[in-house]
Amino acid sequence: MSFSLRQLRYFVATAELGQISHAAVSLSISQSAVTAAIKELEVSLGVSLFDRTPQGMELTAAGRQFLSHAYEILAKVDEATHLSFVGSDVEGELTMAATYTVIGYFLPMHIERMRRLYPKLRIQLYEVNRESIEEGLLVNRYDISVLLTSNIINPALQTETLMRSVRRLWVPAQHPLLKHDTVGLEEISHEPYIMLTVDEAAYSSLKYWNNSGYQPQVILRTSSIEAVRSMVGDNLGVAILSDMVHRPWSLEGRRIETINVKDPVPPMDVGLAWRSGTEFTPAMRAVRSYFQQAFGLPQR
């Protein structure tokens, strides 16, 4: 059994977008190239990865299982080809705080990488809310934090945004709004809405809703991203959430699509924060350098 990275990338694009045509546009290649690569991959693996339906490409059980392996393989390749760190002899202990969303959907892979890159560095990780992180940084309980920098307002803290995750509308497969490339908050306001509350998501959401002049028809407020995913997948409502936490399938195996929102909806910014004026230790410099390289930021 053998397959190429090209086949994996074409497979992942098709799995995420649900259509050969959409995958081809995303990859800037022909539809026939995507089709051929997927067929070759299925022959190599000896299983069918997709069910071909009038609505698009639906992952089979084997396809869903292989998708998780494909993500892992591509992440490892990306790490090997883009990260070239030195100073693996950095040692010491670093206390790092992170919020719920960052712990669940962003940080674990990076912690694992840093532990391999800096084997003598001990990272003590804490999950706390933003208010506790701000207070902890100011009293030196934490050395550095990884959190939603768009929520930070304390002028005594310095931040560095690593990535900006676009917020889009989540809808179930075959939802009528999928007929449009973009939708506005006016159209969304007519749909039953599921409001995420964790990490101040409701506060961030209501800011752009209030500026629009429309209000969502909230049928549920929940701190569980998986509950939102399941509710959307089961066609019980829609939600606006970031790409970072989006997955194309609910826990029940229902497909979740996304649509661009044409009204101003700010992205979710993820990054580092520390107390202004802090003298960076070698451990702090190593962690900051890792993230700067990982996200292609200039070294400072």
BAKELO-862001 format. One line per 10 residues: number of its first residue (from 1); their letters; for each residue x, y, z of C-alpha. Coordinates in nm, 3 decimals. Example, Ala and Ser with C-alpha at 12.3 -4.5 7.8 and 13.67 -1.06 7.14 Angstrom:
// residues 2
1	as	1.230,-0.450,0.780 | 1.367,-0.106,0.714 $
***
This chain:
// residues 300
1	msfslrqlry	0.000,0.000,0.000 | 0.139,0.343,-0.097 | -0.006,0.687,-0.151 | 0.121,1.038,-0.207 | 0.092,1.361,-0.013 | -0.085,1.505,-0.317 | -0.356,1.241,-0.288 | -0.392,1.311,0.084 | -0.433,1.685,0.027 | -0.692,1.632,-0.247 $
11	fvataelgqi	-0.878,1.385,-0.026 | -0.884,1.624,0.272 | -1.004,1.915,0.057 | -1.287,1.704,-0.084 | -1.383,1.573,0.260 | -1.396,1.922,0.405 | -1.578,2.089,0.116 | -1.806,1.801,0.019 | -1.782,1.862,-0.355 | -1.518,1.771,-0.613 $
21	shaavslsis	-1.579,2.104,-0.787 | -1.530,2.303,-0.467 | -1.212,2.112,-0.383 | -1.075,2.178,-0.730 | -1.137,2.552,-0.697 | -0.978,2.556,-0.352 | -0.670,2.372,-0.481 | -0.655,2.565,-0.812 | -0.653,2.243,-1.016 | -0.894,2.061,-1.245 $
31	qsavtaaike	-1.185,1.851,-1.122 | -1.048,1.553,-1.315 | -0.721,1.573,-1.120 | -0.908,1.557,-0.790 | -1.128,1.271,-0.910 | -0.829,1.071,-1.033 | -0.632,1.126,-0.711 | -0.921,1.006,-0.494 | -0.976,0.698,-0.710 | -0.604,0.616,-0.691 $
41	levslgvslf	-0.610,0.658,-0.314 | -0.912,0.429,-0.278 | -0.744,0.164,-0.494 | -0.428,0.191,-0.286 | -0.616,0.157,0.043 | -0.858,-0.105,-0.085 | -1.165,0.074,0.054 | -1.421,0.328,-0.062 | -1.362,0.664,0.106 | -1.670,0.842,-0.031 $
51	drtpqgmelt	-2.028,0.769,-0.123 | -2.106,0.960,-0.443 | -2.451,1.120,-0.401 | -2.649,1.386,-0.590 | -2.566,1.624,-0.303 | -2.192,1.564,-0.324 | -1.922,1.347,-0.172 | -2.019,1.189,0.159 | -1.746,1.020,0.363 | -1.793,0.652,0.434 $
61	aagrqflsha	-1.713,0.511,0.779 | -1.369,0.416,0.646 | -1.333,0.765,0.498 | -1.406,0.934,0.831 | -1.152,0.711,1.002 | -0.889,0.778,0.735 | -0.951,1.154,0.751 | -0.816,1.173,1.105 | -0.499,0.991,0.994 | -0.465,1.221,0.693 $
71	yeilakvdea	-0.480,1.529,0.916 | -0.209,1.382,1.138 | 0.019,1.291,0.846 | -0.012,1.632,0.682 | 0.051,1.809,1.014 | 0.370,1.609,1.066 | 0.490,1.689,0.715 | 0.415,2.057,0.765 | 0.613,2.053,1.088 | 0.911,1.881,0.926 $
81	thlsfvgsdv	0.926,2.116,0.626 | 0.854,2.450,0.790 | 0.999,2.439,1.140 | 1.374,2.462,1.183 | 1.443,2.539,1.545 | 1.777,2.562,1.721 | 1.856,2.581,2.090 | 1.708,2.249,2.195 | 1.930,2.276,2.503 | 1.695,2.540,2.650 $
91	egeltmaaty	1.596,2.422,2.995 | 1.394,2.538,3.290 | 1.025,2.562,3.381 | 0.758,2.779,3.229 | 0.406,2.830,3.360 | 0.156,2.883,3.080 | -0.213,2.964,3.111 | -0.470,2.910,2.836 | -0.844,2.943,2.794 | -1.091,2.663,2.724 $
101	tvigyflpmh	-1.116,2.711,2.348 | -0.740,2.741,2.306 | -0.677,2.427,2.512 | -0.935,2.229,2.319 | -0.877,2.338,1.960 | -0.536,2.501,1.926 | -0.270,2.430,2.185 | -0.219,2.052,2.232 | -0.036,1.999,1.901 | 0.198,2.289,1.976 $
111	iermrrlypk	0.270,2.169,2.329 | 0.362,1.828,2.190 | 0.594,1.987,1.931 | 0.765,2.206,2.189 | 0.823,1.915,2.421 | 1.005,1.733,2.143 | 1.196,2.042,2.029 | 1.294,2.146,2.382 | 1.317,1.821,2.582 | 1.474,1.998,2.882 $
121	lriqlyevnr	1.197,2.256,2.903 | 0.915,2.178,3.149 | 0.585,2.346,3.062 | 0.326,2.362,3.339 | -0.009,2.427,3.171 | -0.322,2.568,3.337 | -0.673,2.609,3.194 | -0.839,2.923,3.333 | -1.067,3.200,3.209 | -0.950,3.532,3.070 $
131	esieegllvn	-1.003,3.730,3.391 | -0.795,3.481,3.591 | -0.524,3.483,3.323 | -0.500,3.861,3.329 | -0.475,3.868,3.709 | -0.228,3.577,3.711 | 0.003,3.743,3.458 | 0.006,4.068,3.656 | 0.107,3.895,3.982 | 0.358,3.662,3.808 $
141	rydisvllts	0.154,3.347,3.873 | 0.190,3.270,3.502 | 0.487,3.351,3.278 | 0.294,3.366,2.953 | -0.051,3.278,2.821 | -0.214,3.160,2.501 | -0.565,3.292,2.465 | -0.808,3.490,2.253 | -0.614,3.813,2.222 | -0.919,3.987,2.075 $
151	niinpalqte	-1.073,3.971,2.426 | -0.777,4.131,2.609 | -0.840,4.489,2.725 | -0.594,4.535,3.014 | -0.332,4.797,2.916 | -0.081,4.642,3.156 | -0.058,4.336,2.931 | 0.119,4.300,2.600 | -0.017,4.071,2.330 | 0.102,3.917,2.006 $
161	tlmrsvrrlw	-0.160,3.774,1.772 | -0.055,3.450,1.602 | -0.356,3.373,1.386 | -0.694,3.517,1.293 | -0.973,3.263,1.256 | -1.262,3.379,1.037 | -1.611,3.342,1.178 | -1.867,3.191,0.940 | -2.226,3.069,0.956 | -2.264,2.699,1.039 $
171	vpaqhpllkh	-2.561,2.525,0.877 | -2.663,2.161,0.825 | -2.625,1.991,0.488 | -2.888,2.092,0.231 | -2.993,2.400,0.429 | -3.173,2.654,0.204 | -2.914,2.924,0.278 | -2.649,2.712,0.104 | -2.793,2.840,-0.224 | -2.608,3.166,-0.151 $
181	dtvgleeish	-2.232,3.228,-0.151 | -2.275,3.477,0.132 | -2.556,3.566,0.370 | -2.625,3.867,0.587 | -2.719,3.896,0.951 | -3.069,3.996,0.841 | -3.126,3.655,0.678 | -2.959,3.476,0.969 | -3.186,3.658,1.217 | -3.484,3.464,1.076 $
191	epyimltvde	-3.326,3.128,1.167 | -3.329,2.954,1.506 | -2.989,3.036,1.656 | -2.759,2.848,1.896 | -2.547,3.083,2.106 | -2.211,2.960,2.233 | -2.118,3.116,2.568 | -1.773,2.977,2.652 | -1.471,3.213,2.640 | -1.699,3.517,2.620 $
201	aaysslkywn	-1.832,3.398,2.284 | -2.180,3.535,2.357 | -2.038,3.878,2.446 | -1.831,3.887,2.125 | -2.130,3.774,1.921 | -2.373,4.027,2.063 | -2.134,4.313,1.985 | -2.160,4.259,1.610 | -2.528,4.165,1.628 | -2.607,4.489,1.813 $
211	nsgyqpqvil	-2.412,4.692,1.557 | -2.613,4.535,1.276 | -2.956,4.639,1.402 | -3.077,4.277,1.398 | -3.103,4.020,1.675 | -3.065,3.640,1.661 | -3.354,3.414,1.758 | -3.163,3.231,2.031 | -3.314,2.892,2.116 | -3.021,2.768,2.324 $
221	rtssieavrs	-2.725,2.914,2.510 | -2.454,2.658,2.577 | -2.089,2.642,2.681 | -2.041,2.322,2.477 | -1.905,2.352,2.125 | -1.999,1.988,2.065 | -2.360,2.069,2.162 | -2.362,2.346,1.903 | -2.219,2.107,1.646 | -2.483,1.843,1.719 $
231	mvgdnlgvai	-2.769,2.091,1.718 | -2.661,2.237,1.385 | -2.599,1.892,1.236 | -2.949,1.782,1.338 | -3.103,2.089,1.167 | -3.221,2.244,1.494 | -3.054,2.578,1.440 | -2.759,2.771,1.299 | -2.458,2.939,1.461 | -2.174,3.176,1.375 $
241	lsdmvhrpws	-1.842,3.036,1.494 | -1.479,3.044,1.391 | -1.304,2.816,1.144 | -1.066,2.706,1.421 | -1.339,2.513,1.601 | -1.525,2.400,1.287 | -1.532,2.032,1.198 | -1.726,1.907,0.894 | -1.907,1.638,1.098 | -2.104,1.629,1.422 $
251	legrrietin	-2.050,1.349,1.673 | -2.355,1.180,1.519 | -2.198,1.187,1.172 | -2.413,1.472,1.035 | -2.239,1.709,0.796 | -2.194,2.075,0.891 | -2.140,2.332,0.615 | -2.020,2.692,0.643 | -2.126,3.008,0.460 | -1.945,3.341,0.450 $
261	vkdpvppmdv	-2.118,3.627,0.633 | -2.122,3.948,0.429 | -2.184,4.181,0.726 | -1.890,4.284,0.949 | -1.811,3.994,1.181 | -1.466,4.018,1.342 | -1.237,3.713,1.332 | -1.130,3.530,1.646 | -0.769,3.628,1.723 | -0.548,3.375,1.901 $
271	glawrsgtef	-0.210,3.467,2.041 | 0.027,3.523,2.331 | -0.001,3.760,2.626 | 0.242,3.857,2.901 | 0.288,4.138,3.153 | 0.425,4.453,2.995 | 0.786,4.515,3.090 | 0.854,4.150,3.166 | 1.214,4.041,3.114 | 1.188,3.725,2.908 $
281	tpamravrsy	1.358,3.416,3.046 | 1.528,3.174,2.804 | 1.220,2.949,2.837 | 0.985,3.234,2.746 | 1.204,3.334,2.451 | 1.206,2.974,2.325 | 0.826,2.945,2.341 | 0.770,3.281,2.175 | 1.025,3.196,1.905 | 0.851,2.865,1.841 $
291	fqqafglpqr	0.514,3.032,1.783 | 0.664,3.306,1.570 | 0.825,3.049,1.341 | 0.521,2.824,1.340 | 0.300,3.111,1.216 | 0.554,3.285,0.995 | 0.588,3.596,1.212 | 0.902,3.811,1.224 | 1.143,3.727,1.504 | 1.153,3.997,1.771 $
***
